[in-house]
Amino acid sequence: MLETKQTNTTPAKDYFDIILMDATGEVSAKYWDVTADEKEAFAAMELVKVQGSVQTYRDKLQVKISRIRKAVEEDNISLTDFIKAAPISPNDLINTIKRTMNEIQDQHIKTIVAYCLDKVEDKLMEYPAAKFHHHAYFAGLAYHIVRMLELGDFICKQRPFLNVDLIKAGIILHDIAKPEEMNAQLGIVTDYSDHGKLIGHIVMASNWIVEAAMSHQIPLDSKQVVALQHMVLSHHNLGEWGSPVQPQLPEAVALHYIDAMDAKLQMVEDALANTAETESWTPMIRGLENKALMRLTFDE
């Protein structure tokens, strides 16, 4: 965050009110006596190099910046050192998703998945899975898909009556339109797109499945097309959660619970990671009915 404000002095002087952040957290900062050129040069969501001193203001740490400049290639820095990001590199995540796609045996299903994935592959490298609730960070959506694929692989082995191709395809496609639903930069969602607000990622993904079928002369009433549409349209399970239909295929039931399990356990993991080890309870977790969780430890 970066805002230009003015002091209460006479005459008033411009200064930057900044939130500096890296992958470990954030801190408030002030840069005084901002020049006109500096107001033009700096914007929010940029990597910068700063020099300054740490002070205490109203019982909180604050950085008084003495020098600031934009980061350059010679600084030899990695973007993911400064933003919250998936613990696996985006390239590895995308490669896992593509490898799984290529394992799909049904050619119609594989063709449809490839068509939809190609629409958003570049954005999938960085987009979060949500604005707030879960995997809300750089490459969070791809990480969510890969973790779901791991769960899906286990469940298909445990429940061999499930169609493996549909499970794999449903997992890859269920949130595939999220990058078109949200406006995001560096893994942070700033707003929802017009299409996101008016149509939503569930219906957009269903439409993409139809587009894929039409582009490759796959009959729209084929079992593969209808099954994939149903899985995407039903994966939120209830109308009040965004699904126009409830799961009515075994694979659709599995997809809903795989999605819910990964999302909710990620909320738990993130809450625990962001709670000091000296604290027994996490803050309230909005996605878990505003419940706090206790960190249980056993004395050895």
Number of C-alpha atoms within 10 A of each C-alpha: 13 16 14 13 14 16 12 9 7 6 7 11 14 17 19 21 17 19 17 21 17 14 12 10 11 12 14 17 21 19 19 17 14 15 12 9 8 14 14 8 10 16 14 11 15 12 19 12 12 17 11 14 11 13 13 10 10 7 7 9 13 19 21 18 17 12 10 14 13 12 14 11 7 6 8 8 12 9 14 15 12 17 21 22 24 22 12 13 16 21 13 14 24 21 12 17 20 15 11 17 20 14 12 19 11 11 12 20 25 19 20 26 25 19 17 21 21 11 15 16 15 12 17 25 21 26 31 31 28 22 18 14 15 22 27 22 25 29 28 27 29 32 30 24 25 22 18 24 23 12 16 21 14 11 16 18 11 10 12 9 10 17 12 20 20 22 26 27 23 28 27 25 26 25 23 29 24 25 26 21 23 25 18 22 15 19 25 21 20 11 13 18 16 13 13 20 12 10 12 19 24 26 18 21 23 23 15 21 26 20 17 21 22 13 12 12 10 18 14 15 11 11 12 21 20 15 19 26 22 22 32 30 24 26 29 24 22 13 11 8 10 16 18 17 16 18 22 13 14 14 23 27 16 22 29 21 15 21 22 16 14 18 21 17 13 17 21 19 12 15 18 19 11 13 14 11 11 7 11 13 16 20 15 13 17 12 14 14 8 10 12 15 16 12 13 7 7 4 3 3
